Amino acid sequence: MDLTLNKSGSGKAGIRTGISELERNRYFAAASQAADYLIGKTTDSGYISASADYAWYHPHWFRDSSWIAVSLLRYADFAGRAGAQNAAAARDSAVHIINFNLRAIENFSQNIRSLDEISFENSDFFSLSHHMPSRVGPSGKLYSGNSIDDKKELGVNRSWLIQYDSIPLILYSLNEKSRLFGLDANEISFLNVHAREIAEYLGKIYITECASAWEISPHLLHSYDIASIHAGFESLKELSVKYEIGISPDTIEGIKNRLFPGGPTAFLKKFFIKDNTLYSEKKPFENAPLSDSLDASEIFVFLNFEISGKSLGNEDIEGNTISGMERKLFNGNMLPIRFAGDTYYKGGRWLLLGLAFAEYYIGKGMYEKGAKILDYVINKYDGSYPEQEIINPASEVDMNNFYALNGYKPVQNLAWSYAAVIMAAVALLEAKESEPAVHNSLRE
Protein backbone atom coordinates (compact mmCIF):
# COMPACT_ATOMS: atom_id res chain seq x y z
CA MET A 1 0.00 0.00 0.00
CA ASP A 2 1.01 3.64 -0.37
CA LEU A 3 2.61 4.70 2.91
CA THR A 4 3.22 8.32 2.01
CA LEU A 5 1.00 11.10 3.28
CA ASN A 6 -0.77 13.61 1.11
CA LYS A 7 1.03 16.92 0.64
CA SER A 8 -0.49 18.61 3.65
CA GLY A 9 0.23 15.60 5.84
CA SER A 10 -3.03 15.82 7.76
CA GLY A 11 -5.51 17.57 5.55
CA LYS A 12 -4.34 21.00 6.71
CA ALA A 13 -3.34 22.48 3.42
CA GLY A 14 -1.10 25.51 3.47
CA ILE A 15 0.39 24.97 6.94
CA ARG A 16 4.15 24.60 7.07
CA THR A 17 5.11 21.92 9.54
CA GLY A 18 8.02 21.48 11.91
CA ILE A 19 8.87 18.09 10.44
CA SER A 20 10.46 17.29 7.10
CA GLU A 21 8.61 15.28 4.48
CA LEU A 22 11.16 12.48 4.82
CA GLU A 23 10.67 12.30 8.59
CA ARG A 24 6.90 12.55 8.27
CA ASN A 25 6.73 9.66 5.82
CA ARG A 26 9.11 7.54 7.90
CA TYR A 27 7.08 7.94 11.09
CA PHE A 28 3.83 7.41 9.24
CA ALA A 29 5.22 4.27 7.58
CA ALA A 30 6.21 2.85 10.99
CA ALA A 31 2.75 3.59 12.40
CA SER A 32 1.01 2.16 9.36
CA GLN A 33 3.09 -1.00 9.41
CA ALA A 34 2.36 -1.49 13.12
CA ALA A 35 -1.34 -0.88 12.51
CA ASP A 36 -1.37 -3.49 9.73
CA TYR A 37 0.22 -5.98 12.12
CA LEU A 38 -2.43 -5.39 14.78
CA ILE A 39 -5.27 -5.46 12.24
CA GLY A 40 -4.01 -8.83 11.08
CA LYS A 41 -3.88 -10.21 14.63
CA THR A 42 -7.39 -9.07 15.61
CA THR A 43 -10.13 -11.63 14.99
CA ASP A 44 -13.56 -10.65 13.73
CA SER A 45 -14.83 -11.20 17.28
CA GLY A 46 -12.28 -8.70 18.62
CA TYR A 47 -9.98 -11.21 20.31
CA ILE A 48 -6.28 -10.38 20.20
CA SER A 49 -3.54 -12.31 21.95
CA ALA A 50 -0.94 -10.37 23.89
CA SER A 51 1.56 -12.20 21.70
CA ALA A 52 0.68 -14.86 19.18
CA ASP A 53 4.32 -16.03 19.18
CA TYR A 54 4.47 -17.06 22.85
CA ALA A 55 2.12 -19.68 24.30
CA TRP A 56 1.81 -18.08 27.73
CA TYR A 57 0.75 -14.82 26.08
CA HIS A 58 -2.01 -16.31 23.91
CA PRO A 59 -4.81 -15.01 26.20
CA HIS A 60 -6.55 -11.70 25.58
CA TRP A 61 -5.55 -9.17 28.26
CA PHE A 62 -7.95 -6.29 28.85
CA ARG A 63 -5.08 -3.92 29.59
CA ASP A 64 -3.13 -4.71 26.45
CA SER A 65 -6.19 -4.89 24.22
CA SER A 66 -7.56 -1.57 25.46
CA TRP A 67 -4.32 0.24 24.66
CA ILE A 68 -4.26 -1.52 21.29
CA ALA A 69 -7.79 -0.28 20.59
CA VAL A 70 -6.81 3.27 21.58
CA SER A 71 -3.77 3.15 19.29
CA LEU A 72 -5.83 1.92 16.34
CA LEU A 73 -8.48 4.59 16.90
CA ARG A 74 -5.86 7.34 16.96
CA TYR A 75 -4.19 5.90 13.91
CA ALA A 76 -7.54 5.63 12.09
CA ASP A 77 -8.33 9.26 12.88
CA PHE A 78 -4.98 10.58 11.71
CA ALA A 79 -4.59 8.19 8.79
CA GLY A 80 -8.13 8.84 7.61
CA ARG A 81 -7.38 12.53 7.33
CA ALA A 82 -4.16 11.64 5.54
CA GLY A 83 -5.97 9.45 3.02
CA ALA A 84 -4.39 6.14 4.06
CA GLN A 85 -5.99 2.98 2.74
CA ASN A 86 -5.87 1.07 6.03
CA ALA A 87 -7.57 3.73 8.17
CA ALA A 88 -11.02 2.10 7.98
CA ALA A 89 -9.60 -1.35 8.80
CA ALA A 90 -7.81 0.09 11.83
CA ARG A 91 -11.02 1.64 13.07
CA ASP A 92 -12.96 -1.58 12.50
CA SER A 93 -10.40 -3.63 14.42
CA ALA A 94 -10.50 -1.19 17.32
CA VAL A 95 -14.29 -1.40 17.41
CA HIS A 96 -14.14 -5.20 17.36
CA ILE A 97 -11.74 -5.19 20.32
CA ILE A 98 -13.82 -2.72 22.34
CA ASN A 99 -17.01 -4.66 21.72
CA PHE A 100 -15.31 -7.92 22.70
CA ASN A 101 -14.28 -6.27 25.95
CA LEU A 102 -17.78 -4.94 26.58
CA ARG A 103 -19.19 -8.43 26.09
CA ALA A 104 -16.64 -9.73 28.58
CA ILE A 105 -17.85 -7.22 31.17
CA GLU A 106 -21.35 -8.58 30.56
CA ASN A 107 -20.01 -12.10 31.12
CA PHE A 108 -18.65 -11.08 34.52
CA SER A 109 -21.37 -8.62 35.49
CA GLN A 110 -22.65 -10.92 38.24
CA ASN A 111 -19.14 -10.96 39.75
CA ILE A 112 -19.05 -7.17 39.66
CA ARG A 113 -22.48 -6.79 41.26
CA SER A 114 -21.78 -9.39 43.93
CA LEU A 115 -18.94 -7.36 45.44
CA ASP A 116 -21.42 -4.75 46.63
CA GLU A 117 -22.65 -7.18 49.28
CA ILE A 118 -19.20 -8.01 50.69
CA SER A 119 -17.27 -5.94 53.22
CA PHE A 120 -13.56 -5.24 53.08
CA GLU A 121 -13.03 -7.22 56.28
CA ASN A 122 -14.33 -10.38 54.62
CA SER A 123 -11.49 -12.34 53.00
CA ASP A 124 -13.92 -13.30 50.26
CA PHE A 125 -13.67 -9.70 49.03
CA PHE A 126 -10.39 -10.74 47.38
CA SER A 127 -11.79 -13.81 45.64
CA LEU A 128 -11.70 -13.77 41.85
CA SER A 129 -15.35 -14.84 41.88
CA HIS A 130 -16.22 -11.23 42.81
CA HIS A 131 -14.05 -9.54 40.20
CA MET A 132 -13.40 -9.43 36.50
CA PRO A 133 -10.18 -11.28 35.59
CA SER A 134 -7.36 -9.47 33.82
CA ARG A 135 -7.46 -11.82 30.84
CA VAL A 136 -9.83 -14.20 29.05
CA GLY A 137 -10.01 -16.71 26.24
CA PRO A 138 -11.80 -16.42 22.88
CA SER A 139 -15.17 -17.04 24.57
CA GLY A 140 -14.70 -13.94 26.72
CA LYS A 141 -14.52 -16.13 29.82
CA LEU A 142 -11.66 -17.53 31.90
CA TYR A 143 -8.85 -18.78 29.67
CA SER A 144 -8.18 -22.49 29.34
CA GLY A 145 -5.67 -24.02 26.93
CA ASN A 146 -1.95 -24.22 26.13
CA SER A 147 -1.31 -25.62 29.63
CA ILE A 148 -3.16 -22.62 31.12
CA ASP A 149 -6.24 -23.08 33.29
CA ASP A 150 -7.28 -19.78 34.88
CA LYS A 151 -10.24 -21.44 36.58
CA LYS A 152 -7.74 -22.68 39.15
CA GLU A 153 -7.43 -19.07 40.33
CA LEU A 154 -11.07 -18.94 41.45
CA GLY A 155 -10.22 -20.33 44.89
CA VAL A 156 -7.04 -18.29 45.37
CA ASN A 157 -7.16 -15.40 47.82
CA ARG A 158 -5.73 -12.26 46.15
CA SER A 159 -5.24 -13.97 42.80
CA TRP A 160 -2.81 -12.26 40.45
CA LEU A 161 -5.69 -12.17 37.94
CA ILE A 162 -7.37 -9.49 40.06
CA GLN A 163 -6.04 -6.25 38.56
CA TYR A 164 -8.05 -3.10 38.94
CA ASP A 165 -7.16 -1.38 35.66
CA SER A 166 -9.14 -3.74 33.40
CA ILE A 167 -12.56 -2.07 33.51
CA PRO A 168 -11.16 1.51 33.68
CA LEU A 169 -9.09 0.94 30.54
CA ILE A 170 -12.06 -0.55 28.70
CA LEU A 171 -13.99 2.63 29.60
CA TYR A 172 -11.00 4.74 28.53
CA SER A 173 -10.91 3.06 25.12
CA LEU A 174 -14.69 3.41 24.74
CA ASN A 175 -14.45 7.11 25.55
CA GLU A 176 -11.64 7.47 23.01
CA LYS A 177 -13.96 6.02 20.39
CA SER A 178 -16.67 8.44 21.49
CA ARG A 179 -14.31 11.39 21.12
CA LEU A 180 -13.06 10.43 17.69
CA PHE A 181 -15.95 8.60 16.04
CA GLY A 182 -18.94 8.59 18.39
CA LEU A 183 -20.73 5.56 19.91
CA ASP A 184 -23.22 3.31 18.21
CA ALA A 185 -26.58 2.23 19.62
CA ASN A 186 -25.25 -1.06 21.02
CA GLU A 187 -22.45 0.67 22.92
CA ILE A 188 -24.87 3.20 24.37
CA SER A 189 -27.23 0.37 25.31
CA PHE A 190 -24.38 -1.40 27.11
CA LEU A 191 -23.75 1.72 29.18
CA ASN A 192 -27.44 2.06 29.99
CA VAL A 193 -27.44 -1.44 31.44
CA HIS A 194 -24.04 -1.52 33.14
CA ALA A 195 -22.77 2.02 33.85
CA ARG A 196 -24.13 2.23 37.40
CA GLU A 197 -22.87 -1.17 38.52
CA ILE A 198 -19.47 -0.38 37.01
CA ALA A 199 -19.34 2.92 38.90
CA GLU A 200 -20.32 1.19 42.15
CA TYR A 201 -17.64 -1.45 41.62
CA LEU A 202 -14.89 1.08 40.86
CA GLY A 203 -15.94 3.19 43.82
CA LYS A 204 -15.39 0.30 46.20
CA ILE A 205 -12.13 -1.28 45.02
CA TYR A 206 -9.58 1.52 44.71
CA ILE A 207 -8.77 1.71 48.43
CA THR A 208 -7.86 -1.99 48.52
CA GLU A 209 -4.91 -4.06 47.37
CA CYS A 210 -4.56 -5.99 44.11
CA ALA A 211 -1.87 -7.30 41.77
CA SER A 212 0.14 -4.57 40.06
CA ALA A 213 0.24 -3.72 36.37
CA TRP A 214 2.99 -6.33 36.16
CA GLU A 215 0.83 -8.99 37.85
CA ILE A 216 2.84 -9.12 41.07
CA SER A 217 2.56 -7.88 44.68
CA PRO A 218 -1.18 -8.59 45.17
CA HIS A 219 -0.78 -7.70 48.86
CA LEU A 220 -0.02 -4.03 48.09
CA LEU A 221 -1.87 -0.98 46.80
CA HIS A 222 -0.48 0.58 43.62
CA SER A 223 -0.67 4.19 42.48
CA TYR A 224 -1.04 3.11 38.83
CA ASP A 225 -4.20 1.13 39.57
CA ILE A 226 -5.72 3.90 41.68
CA ALA A 227 -4.99 6.47 38.96
CA SER A 228 -6.50 4.17 36.33
CA ILE A 229 -9.73 4.08 38.33
CA HIS A 230 -9.74 7.89 38.38
CA ALA A 231 -9.44 7.76 34.57
CA GLY A 232 -12.27 5.23 34.42
CA PHE A 233 -14.53 7.52 36.42
CA GLU A 234 -13.62 10.51 34.27
CA SER A 235 -14.35 8.52 31.10
CA LEU A 236 -17.70 7.41 32.47
CA LYS A 237 -18.59 10.98 33.45
CA GLU A 238 -17.72 12.28 29.98
CA LEU A 239 -19.81 9.56 28.37
CA SER A 240 -22.73 10.38 30.67
CA VAL A 241 -22.61 14.00 29.49
CA LYS A 242 -22.75 13.03 25.82
CA TYR A 243 -25.25 10.16 26.01
CA GLU A 244 -28.27 9.17 28.05
CA ILE A 245 -26.87 6.19 29.95
CA GLY A 246 -29.08 6.12 33.03
CA ILE A 247 -26.64 7.79 35.40
CA SER A 248 -25.65 11.44 35.68
CA PRO A 249 -22.16 12.94 36.04
CA ASP A 250 -23.08 14.16 39.53
CA THR A 251 -24.14 10.69 40.59
CA ILE A 252 -20.91 9.21 39.23
CA GLU A 253 -18.94 11.86 41.11
CA GLY A 254 -20.83 11.05 44.29
CA ILE A 255 -20.03 7.35 43.98
CA LYS A 256 -16.38 8.18 43.32
CA ASN A 257 -16.15 10.24 46.51
CA ARG A 258 -18.27 7.99 48.72
CA LEU A 259 -15.52 5.99 50.43
CA PHE A 260 -12.82 8.64 50.42
CA PRO A 261 -13.59 12.38 50.06
CA GLY A 262 -12.06 13.58 46.80
CA GLY A 263 -11.89 10.08 45.33
CA PRO A 264 -8.82 8.32 43.90
CA THR A 265 -6.79 11.50 43.32
CA ALA A 266 -7.21 12.60 46.93
CA PHE A 267 -6.35 9.06 48.04
CA LEU A 268 -3.11 9.22 46.06
CA LYS A 269 -2.34 12.66 47.44
CA LYS A 270 -2.74 11.50 51.03
CA PHE A 271 -1.01 8.13 50.94
CA PHE A 272 1.38 7.94 47.95
CA ILE A 273 3.23 11.25 48.05
CA LYS A 274 6.53 11.55 49.87
CA ASP A 275 9.26 14.15 49.34
CA ASN A 276 7.13 15.72 46.58
CA THR A 277 7.24 12.46 44.60
CA LEU A 278 4.48 10.02 43.67
CA TYR A 279 5.58 6.52 44.67
CA SER A 280 4.10 3.33 43.29
CA GLU A 281 3.34 1.09 46.26
CA LYS A 282 1.81 1.18 49.73
CA LYS A 283 0.99 -1.49 52.29
CA PRO A 284 -2.62 -1.73 53.44
CA PHE A 285 -3.43 0.37 56.53
CA GLU A 286 -0.16 2.30 56.36
CA ASN A 287 -0.13 6.06 55.87
CA ALA A 288 2.92 6.43 53.62
CA PRO A 289 4.26 4.77 50.47
CA LEU A 290 7.11 2.31 50.41
CA SER A 291 10.31 4.31 50.13
CA ASP A 292 11.87 4.43 46.67
CA SER A 293 9.05 2.39 45.11
CA LEU A 294 9.20 3.95 41.66
CA ASP A 295 7.60 1.97 38.85
CA ALA A 296 7.68 2.82 35.15
CA SER A 297 3.92 2.19 34.91
CA GLU A 298 3.55 5.54 36.69
CA ILE A 299 4.17 7.26 33.36
CA PHE A 300 0.55 6.43 32.47
CA VAL A 301 -0.65 8.37 35.52
CA PHE A 302 0.57 11.63 33.98
CA LEU A 303 0.32 10.69 30.29
CA ASN A 304 -3.17 9.19 30.08
CA PHE A 305 -5.01 9.31 33.38
CA GLU A 306 -5.57 13.09 33.60
CA ILE A 307 -3.61 13.50 36.83
CA SER A 308 -0.95 16.16 37.24
CA GLY A 309 1.40 17.25 39.95
CA LYS A 310 -0.90 20.17 40.61
CA SER A 311 -3.91 17.90 41.16
CA LEU A 312 -1.76 15.92 43.62
CA GLY A 313 -0.97 19.05 45.60
CA ASN A 314 2.20 20.47 44.09
CA GLU A 315 3.31 21.11 40.50
CA ASP A 316 6.77 19.78 41.37
CA ILE A 317 5.41 16.28 42.07
CA GLU A 318 5.04 15.39 38.41
CA GLY A 319 8.51 16.62 37.45
CA ASN A 320 10.13 14.98 40.47
CA THR A 321 8.46 11.66 39.72
CA ILE A 322 9.41 11.73 36.05
CA SER A 323 13.01 12.72 36.77
CA GLY A 324 13.23 10.02 39.46
CA MET A 325 12.12 7.37 36.98
CA GLU A 326 14.54 8.71 34.38
CA ARG A 327 17.39 8.52 36.86
CA LYS A 328 16.63 5.15 38.44
CA LEU A 329 14.86 3.20 35.71
CA PHE A 330 16.47 4.52 32.51
CA ASN A 331 19.88 4.97 34.14
CA GLY A 332 21.34 6.50 30.97
CA ASN A 333 19.75 3.99 28.59
CA MET A 334 17.19 4.58 25.86
CA LEU A 335 14.53 2.37 27.48
CA PRO A 336 13.55 1.82 31.12
CA ILE A 337 13.32 -1.26 33.31
CA ARG A 338 9.96 -1.71 35.04
CA PHE A 339 11.22 -1.13 38.58
CA ALA A 340 14.38 -1.56 40.64
CA GLY A 341 15.00 -5.19 41.48
CA ASP A 342 12.81 -6.56 38.70
CA THR A 343 13.76 -10.17 37.95
CA TYR A 344 11.44 -10.87 35.01
CA TYR A 345 13.79 -11.86 32.19
CA LYS A 346 16.56 -10.45 34.35
CA GLY A 347 14.92 -7.04 34.44
CA GLY A 348 14.97 -6.27 30.73
CA ARG A 349 14.16 -2.85 29.30
CA TRP A 350 10.66 -2.45 27.91
CA LEU A 351 9.85 -0.95 24.52
CA LEU A 352 6.27 0.02 25.37
CA LEU A 353 7.38 1.88 28.50
CA GLY A 354 10.10 3.80 26.69
CA LEU A 355 7.61 4.71 23.97
CA ALA A 356 5.12 5.90 26.59
CA PHE A 357 7.80 8.24 27.89
CA ALA A 358 8.41 9.36 24.31
CA GLU A 359 4.70 10.17 23.96
CA TYR A 360 4.80 12.04 27.27
CA TYR A 361 7.78 14.15 26.14
CA ILE A 362 6.06 14.92 22.84
CA GLY A 363 2.95 16.04 24.70
CA LYS A 364 5.11 18.41 26.74
CA GLY A 365 6.66 19.90 23.60
CA MET A 366 10.00 18.09 24.01
CA TYR A 367 9.80 16.76 20.46
CA GLU A 368 13.45 15.92 19.96
CA LYS A 369 13.62 13.99 23.25
CA GLY A 370 10.54 11.98 22.31
CA ALA A 371 11.68 11.45 18.72
CA LYS A 372 15.03 10.12 19.92
CA ILE A 373 13.34 7.21 21.73
CA LEU A 374 10.95 6.57 18.86
CA ASP A 375 13.82 6.59 16.35
CA TYR A 376 15.79 4.16 18.53
CA VAL A 377 12.94 1.64 18.63
CA ILE A 378 12.01 1.96 14.95
CA ASN A 379 15.62 1.73 13.75
CA LYS A 380 16.66 -1.11 16.03
CA TYR A 381 13.62 -3.37 15.68
CA ASP A 382 12.55 -2.56 12.12
CA GLY A 383 8.88 -3.48 12.34
CA SER A 384 9.15 -6.50 14.68
CA TYR A 385 8.68 -5.24 18.22
CA PRO A 386 9.40 -7.50 21.22
CA GLU A 387 8.40 -6.98 24.81
CA GLN A 388 11.92 -6.16 26.00
CA GLU A 389 15.44 -5.46 24.90
CA ILE A 390 17.14 -8.77 24.17
CA ILE A 391 20.43 -7.36 25.42
CA ASN A 392 20.21 -5.34 28.60
CA PRO A 393 22.52 -2.37 27.98
CA ALA A 394 22.75 -1.66 31.70
CA SER A 395 24.83 -4.77 32.37
CA GLU A 396 27.74 -6.73 30.99
CA VAL A 397 25.55 -9.79 30.47
CA ASP A 398 24.86 -10.83 26.89
CA MET A 399 21.16 -11.38 27.43
CA ASN A 400 20.64 -13.07 24.06
CA ASN A 401 23.16 -15.76 25.05
CA PHE A 402 21.71 -15.94 28.56
CA TYR A 403 18.24 -16.71 27.22
CA ALA A 404 19.60 -19.22 24.74
CA LEU A 405 21.40 -21.10 27.51
CA ASN A 406 18.19 -21.21 29.53
CA GLY A 407 16.04 -22.36 26.65
CA TYR A 408 13.85 -19.29 26.28
CA LYS A 409 13.95 -15.70 25.13
CA PRO A 410 12.03 -12.47 25.68
CA VAL A 411 8.54 -12.35 24.27
CA GLN A 412 8.65 -11.51 20.58
CA ASN A 413 6.06 -9.46 18.71
CA LEU A 414 4.23 -8.14 21.76
CA ALA A 415 1.04 -6.54 20.42
CA TRP A 416 1.16 -3.74 23.01
CA SER A 417 4.64 -2.77 21.77
CA TYR A 418 3.21 -2.24 18.28
CA ALA A 419 0.44 -0.13 19.80
CA ALA A 420 3.01 1.98 21.64
CA VAL A 421 4.87 2.64 18.36
CA ILE A 422 1.62 3.85 16.82
CA MET A 423 0.75 6.15 19.73
CA ALA A 424 4.18 7.75 19.91
CA ALA A 425 4.41 8.19 16.13
CA VAL A 426 0.90 9.61 15.78
CA ALA A 427 1.48 11.92 18.76
CA LEU A 428 4.61 13.28 17.09
CA LEU A 429 2.94 13.66 13.72
CA GLU A 430 -0.12 15.35 15.21
CA ALA A 431 1.99 17.73 17.29
CA LYS A 432 4.24 18.79 14.45
CA GLU A 433 1.48 18.96 11.85
CA SER A 434 -0.63 21.27 14.02
CA GLU A 435 1.84 24.12 14.40
CA PRO A 436 3.76 26.34 11.97
CA ALA A 437 7.41 25.47 11.71
CA VAL A 438 10.32 27.54 12.92
CA HIS A 439 12.71 24.99 11.43
CA ASN A 440 12.25 22.46 8.67
CA SER A 441 13.33 19.50 10.74
CA LEU A 442 13.08 18.15 14.26
CA ARG A 443 16.83 18.03 14.41
CA GLU A 444 17.67 21.51 13.23
Buried (B, 14 or more C-beta within 10 A) or exposed (E): EEBBBEEBBBBEEEBEBBBBEEBBBBBBBBBBBBBBBBBEBBBEBBBBBBBBEBEEBBBBBBBBBBBBBBBBBBBBBBBBBBBBEBBEBBBBBBBBBBBBBBBBBBBBBEBBBBBEEBEEEEEEBBBBBBBBBBBBBBEBBBBBEEEBEBEEBEEBEBBBBBBBBBBBBBBBBBBBBBBBBEBEEEBBEBBBBBBBBBBBBBBBBBBBBBBBBBBBBBEBBBBBBBBBBBBBBBBBBBBBEEBEBEBEBEBBBEBBBEBBEEBBBBBBBBBBBBEBBBBBBBEEEEEEBBEBBBBBBBBBBBBBBBBEBEBBBBEBBBBBBBEBBBEBBBEEBBBBBBBEEBEBBBBBBBBBBBBBBBBBBBBBEEBEBBBBBBBBBBEEBEBEBBBBBBBBEBEEEEBBEBBEEEEEBBBBBBBBBBBBBBBBBBBBBBBBBEEEBEEBEBEE
